[in-house]
Amino acid sequence: MATENQHTPLSSPHFSGNEIGFIQAAIAAGEIATNGRFIRQFEQELERKFDSPHVIALNSGTSAIHLALHLLGVGSGDEVICQSFTFVASCNPIRYLGGVPIFVDSEEQTWNMCPDRLEETIRKRLAQGKKPKVILAVNLFGMPANWPRICHIGKKYDIPVLEDAAESLGSTIDGQFAGTFGDLGVFSFNGNKIITTGSGGALLTKNRFLEKKSRYLATQAKLNVPHYEHNELGYNYKMTNLAAGIGLAQLQVIADRIRKRRQIFAEYRRLLQGIPGLQFLEEPPGYFSNRWLTTLLIQPEQAGFDAVELRNSLLLEGIESRFLWKPMHLQPLYRDAGYLGGGVAENLFRTGLCLPSSSLLETPELERIVEVVARLHAGTLYTTGKTV
C-alpha cells in the first residue's frame, strides 16, 4: 500500500527553471495580458522548430479547434467527420458552431482515424447528397495518424483537413512534423502536455489569409480603427504574454522532454516484455512519436488481469493511471451522432491503460510501477475488484 506522501502522477508539468526569468521580465514590463513581446517570440520559435509558416498562439487547444472549424466555414447543419476514439475537446467545437459530428472508427496500426472508414463515410454521405464540410483527425498519445492517406482522401473529395496535434508536439512522419499535414493544425500546451504554458494552444496554417483572419477573430474581431468597431462575432482567444514567456522557456528543453518520454516508453517495454498479454503501440515505418503517454493494451486471458484491475492496483500504491479514451459514439452526449466502423475503438477503450509518463518520472518509480504489474500477473497482489 502507498504511504501518505507517495504519489506518482500520470503526466505532471516539468519546469526547467528558466520560466521564472521570463515571468519576471513580463511583470517588470507590465506585459502580463494579451499584448507583449513574448507572444510573437513564442510563435516564431514554434514556426522555426516545427516548420510551420504561420503559428497563432491562443489560450487553449480547444479554442484553436473552434477557431479552425470557424475558419473552414463550419456552420449550422454542416457535417464534420471526426474519429470517435478521442478526447471530447476534439469534437465539442463542432457543436459550438451548430455542426453535426459524424464519427468513424480507428485503425489498429496507429489507433487514429481509419482511412478506409473515412473514405467509406464520405462516399455514403455523397450518395445521400450531403458533402462533409471538414475532416478532423487526431494524433493520440503522441502517435501521428496516417496523414499521407488522410490528406490524399481530403484532396480527392475536395474536403479540407484539420489536424488535432494537441498530444503530438515534435512527432513526425518521414521527417514532417505533426501539426503541419492538414490545411490547419492545432497544438495544446495544457498542464499535462509534453511542454506547457499552464493553459494554452496554437493554430498552425500555411495560408496567409487564414493567419490574418484568425488573429482578427481571436481578438474579438476588432477592426483597426481608433475606436472599438466590430462587424462580426469574435472571440477572446489570445494567449497571454505571461503564458508565452513560460512557453519560450519550455521550448528551450523540448528535445530533452521528448527524449525522456521516449526513454520511459522503451524502459516500460523492456521491463514488461516477459509478461504475456501486454501490447504497446509501436511506431509504423517512418513514424516518430514523442511518446507523450505510454499506453498498454491488456489481454486478460494471457496476462491474468485486465485494465480495471491494473488501474485499481496501481491506485492502491499511489500511482495514477488512466483508461484510454471512451469513444465518442458511446458517450451520452453524442448518442444521436452517426458512426461508421467496427470495434477497434471500443476494444482499445476496453483493454487499454495509460501509464505514468512524466519526464519527471525517475527509475525507482518506474520500477515500482512495473513491480505492481508483475505481482498482479503472478497473483500475489491484492486488488479491490473490477469497478470503473
VEXDREN-2710 file (C-alpha; in Angstrom, 1 decimal):
% VEXDREN-2710
k/r/px/py/pz
1/MET/0.0/0.0/0.0
2/ALA/1.1/3.6/-0.7
3/THR/2.3/5.7/2.2
4/GLU/0.6/9.1/2.7
5/ASN/3.3/11.0/0.8
6/GLN/3.6/8.6/-2.1
7/HIS/2.1/9.8/-5.3
8/THR/3.1/9.1/-8.9
9/PRO/1.2/11.3/-11.3
10/LEU/0.3/10.4/-14.9
11/SER/1.9/13.4/-16.6
12/SER/2.9/16.4/-14.5
13/PRO/4.4/19.7/-15.7
14/HIS/8.1/19.8/-15.8
15/PHE/9.8/23.2/-15.4
16/SER/13.4/24.0/-16.3
17/GLY/13.8/27.0/-14.0
18/ASN/14.2/29.5/-16.9
19/GLU/10.4/30.2/-16.7
20/ILE/11.0/32.5/-13.7
21/GLY/13.1/34.9/-15.7
22/PHE/10.5/35.3/-18.5
23/ILE/7.7/35.8/-15.9
24/GLN/9.7/38.4/-14.0
25/ALA/10.5/40.2/-17.3
26/ALA/6.9/40.2/-18.3
27/ILE/5.8/41.6/-14.9
28/ALA/8.5/44.2/-15.0
29/ALA/7.4/45.4/-18.4
30/GLY/3.7/45.4/-17.3
31/GLU/3.0/43.0/-20.1
32/ILE/1.0/40.2/-18.4
33/ALA/-2.1/40.1/-20.6
34/THR/-2.7/39.5/-24.3
35/ASN/-0.1/42.1/-25.5
36/GLY/3.6/41.7/-25.1
37/ARG/6.8/40.8/-27.0
38/PHE/6.9/37.2/-25.8
39/ILE/3.8/36.2/-27.6
40/ARG/5.2/36.8/-31.1
41/GLN/8.6/35.4/-30.0
42/PHE/6.8/32.2/-28.9
43/GLU/5.0/32.0/-32.2
44/GLN/8.2/32.5/-34.1
45/GLU/10.0/29.8/-32.2
46/LEU/7.2/27.4/-32.9
47/GLU/7.3/28.3/-36.6
48/ARG/11.1/27.7/-36.6
49/LYS/11.2/24.5/-34.6
50/PHE/8.2/22.8/-36.3
51/ASP/8.5/24.1/-39.9
52/SER/5.1/25.8/-39.9
53/PRO/4.8/29.0/-42.0
54/HIS/2.3/30.7/-39.6
55/VAL/1.5/30.0/-35.9
56/ILE/-1.0/31.9/-33.8
57/ALA/-0.7/31.5/-30.0
58/LEU/-4.1/31.0/-28.3
59/ASN/-5.4/30.4/-24.8
60/SER/-6.2/26.7/-25.3
61/GLY/-6.2/23.8/-27.8
62/THR/-10.0/23.7/-27.7
63/SER/-10.1/27.4/-28.7
64/ALA/-7.7/26.6/-31.6
65/ILE/-10.0/23.8/-32.9
66/HIS/-13.1/26.0/-32.6
67/LEU/-11.3/28.8/-34.4
68/ALA/-10.0/26.4/-37.1
69/LEU/-13.5/25.0/-37.8
70/HIS/-14.9/28.5/-38.0
71/LEU/-12.2/29.5/-40.5
72/LEU/-13.1/26.4/-42.6
73/GLY/-16.7/27.6/-42.8
74/VAL/-18.4/25.1/-40.5
75/GLY/-21.9/26.3/-39.5
76/SER/-25.3/25.1/-38.6
77/GLY/-26.1/21.7/-40.0
78/ASP/-22.6/21.2/-41.6
79/GLU/-21.2/17.7/-41.2
80/VAL/-17.7/17.2/-39.8
81/ILE/-16.1/13.7/-39.9
82/CYS/-14.2/13.1/-36.7
83/GLN/-12.6/10.0/-35.3
84/SER/-14.6/8.5/-32.4
85/PHE/-11.6/7.5/-30.3
86/THR/-10.5/10.8/-28.9
87/PHE/-11.0/13.3/-26.1
88/VAL/-14.3/15.2/-26.1
89/ALA/-12.4/18.5/-26.8
90/SER/-11.7/17.4/-30.3
91/CYS/-15.4/17.3/-31.3
92/ASN/-17.2/19.7/-28.9
93/PRO/-16.3/22.7/-31.0
94/ILE/-18.2/21.1/-33.9
95/ARG/-21.3/21.5/-31.7
96/TYR/-20.3/25.0/-30.7
97/LEU/-20.8/26.1/-34.3
98/GLY/-24.0/24.1/-34.8
99/GLY/-22.3/21.5/-36.9
100/VAL/-23.0/17.8/-36.9
101/PRO/-20.2/15.3/-36.0
102/ILE/-20.0/12.0/-37.8
103/PHE/-17.7/9.6/-36.1
104/VAL/-15.5/7.0/-37.7
105/ASP/-13.5/4.1/-36.2
106/SER/-9.8/3.9/-35.7
107/GLU/-7.2/1.8/-37.4
108/GLU/-5.3/-0.8/-35.5
109/GLN/-1.9/0.4/-36.7
110/THR/-1.9/4.0/-35.2
111/TRP/-5.2/3.9/-33.1
112/ASN/-6.2/7.0/-35.0
113/MET/-8.7/7.7/-37.8
114/CYS/-9.0/4.7/-40.2
115/PRO/-8.6/6.0/-43.8
116/ASP/-10.7/3.2/-45.2
117/ARG/-13.6/4.1/-42.8
118/LEU/-13.1/7.7/-43.6
119/GLU/-13.4/7.2/-47.4
120/GLU/-16.4/4.9/-46.9
121/THR/-18.1/7.5/-44.8
122/ILE/-17.5/10.2/-47.4
123/ARG/-18.9/8.1/-50.2
124/LYS/-22.0/7.2/-48.2
125/ARG/-22.7/10.9/-47.4
126/LEU/-22.1/11.9/-51.0
127/ALA/-24.5/9.2/-52.2
128/GLN/-27.1/10.8/-49.9
129/GLY/-26.5/14.2/-51.3
130/LYS/-24.6/15.5/-48.3
131/LYS/-20.9/16.5/-48.6
132/PRO/-19.0/16.7/-45.3
133/LYS/-17.5/20.1/-44.6
134/VAL/-14.3/19.1/-42.8
135/ILE/-12.2/16.0/-41.9
136/LEU/-11.0/16.3/-38.3
137/ALA/-8.4/13.6/-37.3
138/VAL/-6.3/13.4/-34.2
139/ASN/-2.8/12.2/-33.2
140/LEU/-3.4/10.3/-30.0
141/PHE/-0.8/9.7/-27.2
142/GLY/1.9/11.2/-29.5
143/MET/1.4/8.9/-32.4
144/PRO/0.6/10.6/-35.8
145/ALA/-2.4/9.4/-37.8
146/ASN/-2.0/8.1/-41.3
147/TRP/-1.7/11.6/-42.7
148/PRO/-0.4/10.6/-46.2
149/ARG/-3.7/8.7/-46.8
150/ILE/-6.0/11.0/-44.9
151/CYS/-4.7/14.1/-46.8
152/HIS/-4.9/12.3/-50.1
153/ILE/-8.6/11.4/-49.4
154/GLY/-9.3/15.1/-48.4
155/LYS/-7.8/16.3/-51.7
156/LYS/-9.6/13.6/-53.7
157/TYR/-13.0/14.7/-52.4
158/ASP/-12.1/18.4/-52.0
159/ILE/-12.7/18.4/-48.2
160/PRO/-10.3/20.4/-46.0
161/VAL/-8.5/18.6/-43.3
162/LEU/-8.0/19.7/-39.7
163/GLU/-5.1/18.1/-37.7
164/ASP/-5.6/17.9/-34.0
165/ALA/-2.0/17.5/-32.9
166/ALA/-2.6/18.5/-29.3
167/GLU/-0.8/15.4/-28.0
168/SER/1.9/15.1/-30.6
169/LEU/4.2/18.1/-30.5
170/GLY/7.5/17.0/-32.0
171/SER/6.2/13.8/-33.6
172/THR/6.9/13.2/-37.3
173/ILE/6.2/11.1/-40.3
174/ASP/9.2/10.8/-42.6
175/GLY/10.6/14.0/-41.0
176/GLN/7.5/16.1/-41.4
177/PHE/6.2/17.5/-38.1
178/ALA/2.8/16.8/-36.7
179/GLY/0.5/19.8/-37.0
180/THR/1.7/20.6/-40.5
181/PHE/-0.1/17.9/-42.5
182/GLY/-3.6/19.3/-42.7
183/ASP/-5.0/22.6/-44.0
184/LEU/-4.9/23.7/-40.4
185/GLY/-3.2/22.2/-37.4
186/VAL/-3.6/22.5/-33.6
187/PHE/-1.3/22.3/-30.7
188/SER/-2.1/22.2/-26.9
189/PHE/0.1/23.4/-24.1
190/ASN/-2.1/22.2/-21.3
191/GLY/-0.5/21.4/-17.9
192/ASN/-0.2/17.7/-18.7
193/LYS/1.3/18.0/-22.2
194/ILE/4.9/17.4/-23.1
195/ILE/5.6/21.2/-22.7
196/THR/3.1/23.5/-21.1
197/THR/2.2/27.2/-20.8
198/GLY/-0.2/26.3/-18.0
199/SER/-3.2/26.6/-20.3
200/GLY/-2.6/27.4/-24.0
201/GLY/-2.7/26.3/-27.6
202/ALA/-1.7/27.2/-31.1
203/LEU/-3.2/27.3/-34.6
204/LEU/-0.9/26.4/-37.5
205/THR/-1.5/27.2/-41.1
206/LYS/0.3/27.6/-44.4
207/ASN/-2.4/30.1/-45.6
208/ARG/-1.5/33.8/-45.0
209/PHE/-5.2/34.9/-45.3
210/LEU/-6.3/32.3/-42.7
211/GLU/-3.5/33.5/-40.4
212/LYS/-4.6/37.1/-40.6
213/LYS/-8.2/36.2/-40.2
214/SER/-7.5/34.0/-37.2
215/ARG/-5.7/36.9/-35.4
216/TYR/-8.6/39.2/-36.1
217/LEU/-11.2/36.7/-34.8
218/ALA/-9.1/35.8/-31.7
219/THR/-9.1/39.5/-30.6
220/GLN/-12.9/40.0/-30.5
221/ALA/-12.9/40.8/-34.3
222/LYS/-11.9/44.4/-33.5
223/LEU/-11.4/46.5/-36.6
224/ASN/-8.2/48.5/-37.0
225/VAL/-9.8/51.9/-36.2
226/PRO/-9.3/54.3/-33.2
227/HIS/-12.5/53.3/-31.5
228/TYR/-14.0/49.9/-30.9
229/GLU/-15.7/48.8/-34.1
230/HIS/-16.9/45.2/-34.7
231/ASN/-18.6/43.9/-37.9
232/GLU/-18.7/40.2/-36.9
233/LEU/-18.6/37.9/-33.9
234/GLY/-15.1/37.4/-32.5
235/TYR/-13.6/35.6/-29.5
236/ASN/-11.3/36.3/-26.6
237/TYR/-8.8/33.6/-27.6
238/LYS/-5.3/35.2/-27.5
239/MET/-2.6/33.7/-25.3
240/THR/-1.2/35.9/-22.5
241/ASN/2.3/37.3/-22.6
242/LEU/3.0/35.5/-19.2
243/ALA/2.0/32.2/-20.7
244/ALA/4.1/32.8/-23.8
245/GLY/7.1/33.5/-21.7
246/ILE/6.7/30.2/-19.9
247/GLY/6.3/28.6/-23.4
248/LEU/9.6/30.1/-24.5
249/ALA/11.4/28.6/-21.6
250/GLN/9.7/25.2/-22.2
251/LEU/10.7/25.3/-25.9
252/GLN/14.4/25.5/-24.9
253/VAL/14.2/22.0/-23.5
254/ILE/11.6/20.4/-25.8
255/ALA/14.2/18.0/-27.2
256/ASP/15.1/16.8/-23.7
257/ARG/11.5/16.3/-22.8
258/ILE/10.8/14.2/-25.9
259/ARG/14.0/12.2/-25.4
260/LYS/13.0/11.4/-21.8
261/ARG/9.4/10.3/-22.7
262/ARG/10.8/8.0/-25.4
263/GLN/13.2/6.5/-22.8
264/ILE/10.4/5.9/-20.4
265/PHE/8.4/4.1/-23.1
266/ALA/11.5/2.0/-24.0
267/GLU/12.1/1.1/-20.4
268/TYR/8.5/0.0/-19.8
269/ARG/8.6/-2.2/-22.9
270/ARG/11.9/-3.7/-21.9
271/LEU/10.9/-4.4/-18.3
272/LEU/7.4/-5.8/-19.1
273/GLN/8.3/-7.9/-22.2
274/GLY/8.3/-11.1/-20.1
275/ILE/4.6/-10.7/-19.1
276/PRO/2.3/-12.2/-21.7
277/GLY/-0.8/-10.4/-22.9
278/LEU/0.6/-6.9/-22.9
279/GLN/0.8/-4.9/-26.1
280/PHE/2.4/-1.5/-26.7
281/LEU/1.6/1.0/-29.5
282/GLU/4.5/0.6/-31.9
283/GLU/5.8/3.1/-34.5
284/PRO/5.0/2.2/-38.1
285/PRO/7.9/2.6/-40.6
286/GLY/8.8/6.3/-41.0
287/TYR/6.9/7.4/-37.9
288/PHE/8.4/9.1/-34.8
289/SER/6.2/9.5/-31.7
290/ASN/7.0/11.9/-28.9
291/ARG/5.6/9.2/-26.6
292/TRP/3.6/11.7/-24.7
293/LEU/1.9/8.9/-22.8
294/THR/3.0/5.2/-22.7
295/THR/-0.1/3.2/-23.4
296/LEU/-0.7/-0.5/-22.8
297/LEU/-3.3/-3.0/-24.2
298/ILE/-4.0/-5.9/-21.9
299/GLN/-5.4/-9.3/-22.9
300/PRO/-6.8/-10.7/-19.6
301/GLU/-6.7/-14.4/-20.6
302/GLN/-3.0/-14.2/-21.1
303/ALA/-1.9/-11.5/-18.5
304/GLY/-4.1/-12.8/-15.7
305/PHE/-5.6/-9.4/-15.1
306/ASP/-7.5/-6.7/-17.0
307/ALA/-7.2/-2.9/-17.3
308/VAL/-9.6/-2.2/-14.5
309/GLU/-7.7/-4.5/-12.1
310/LEU/-4.4/-2.9/-13.0
311/ARG/-5.7/0.6/-12.6
312/ASN/-7.1/-0.3/-9.1
313/SER/-3.9/-2.0/-8.1
314/LEU/-1.8/1.0/-9.1
315/LEU/-4.2/3.3/-7.3
316/LEU/-3.7/1.4/-4.1
317/GLU/0.1/2.2/-4.4
318/GLY/-0.5/5.9/-5.0
319/ILE/0.2/5.5/-8.8
320/GLU/-2.1/7.4/-11.2
321/SER/-3.1/5.7/-14.4
322/ARG/-5.9/6.4/-16.9
323/PHE/-8.2/4.4/-19.2
324/LEU/-7.8/5.1/-22.9
325/TRP/-10.4/7.5/-24.3
326/LYS/-14.0/6.3/-24.3
327/PRO/-15.2/6.5/-27.9
328/MET/-17.4/9.5/-28.7
329/HIS/-20.1/7.3/-30.2
330/LEU/-20.5/5.6/-26.8
331/GLN/-20.8/8.9/-24.9
332/PRO/-24.3/10.0/-23.7
333/LEU/-23.6/13.5/-25.1
334/TYR/-23.2/12.1/-28.6
335/ARG/-25.7/9.2/-28.6
336/ASP/-27.5/10.7/-31.5
337/ALA/-24.4/11.2/-33.7
338/GLY/-23.7/8.9/-36.7
339/TYR/-20.9/6.4/-36.5
340/LEU/-19.2/4.1/-39.1
341/GLY/-16.8/1.4/-38.1
342/GLY/-16.2/-1.9/-36.4
343/GLY/-15.0/-2.5/-32.9
344/VAL/-11.4/-1.1/-32.9
345/ALA/-12.1/2.0/-30.8
346/GLU/-14.3/0.1/-28.4
347/ASN/-11.7/-2.6/-27.9
348/LEU/-9.0/0.0/-27.3
349/PHE/-11.1/1.5/-24.6
350/ARG/-12.0/-1.8/-23.0
351/THR/-8.4/-3.2/-22.9
352/GLY/-6.2/-0.1/-22.7
353/LEU/-4.5/1.9/-19.9
354/CYS/-2.1/4.9/-19.9
355/LEU/0.9/4.5/-17.5
356/PRO/2.7/7.3/-15.7
357/SER/4.9/9.0/-18.3
358/SER/6.0/12.4/-16.9
359/SER/9.5/13.5/-17.9
360/LEU/10.0/13.8/-14.1
361/LEU/9.5/10.1/-13.6
362/GLU/12.6/8.5/-12.1
363/THR/13.8/5.0/-12.5
364/PRO/12.8/3.8/-9.0
365/GLU/9.2/5.0/-9.5
366/LEU/9.1/3.3/-12.9
367/GLU/10.4/0.1/-11.4
368/ARG/7.7/0.3/-8.7
369/ILE/5.0/0.5/-11.4
370/VAL/6.5/-2.5/-13.2
371/GLU/6.6/-4.4/-9.9
372/VAL/2.8/-3.8/-9.4
373/VAL/2.2/-5.2/-12.9
374/ALA/4.4/-8.2/-12.3
375/ARG/2.9/-9.0/-8.9
376/LEU/-0.6/-8.7/-10.3
377/HIS/0.4/-11.2/-13.1
378/ALA/1.8/-13.6/-10.6
379/GLY/-1.3/-13.4/-8.4
380/THR/0.5/-12.1/-5.3
381/LEU/-1.1/-8.6/-5.3
382/TYR/-4.4/-7.7/-3.6
383/THR/-6.9/-5.8/-5.8
384/THR/-10.2/-4.1/-5.0
385/GLY/-12.0/-5.7/-7.8
386/LYS/-13.4/-4.6/-11.1
387/THR/-15.1/-1.2/-10.8
388/VAL/-14.7/1.6/-13.3
END
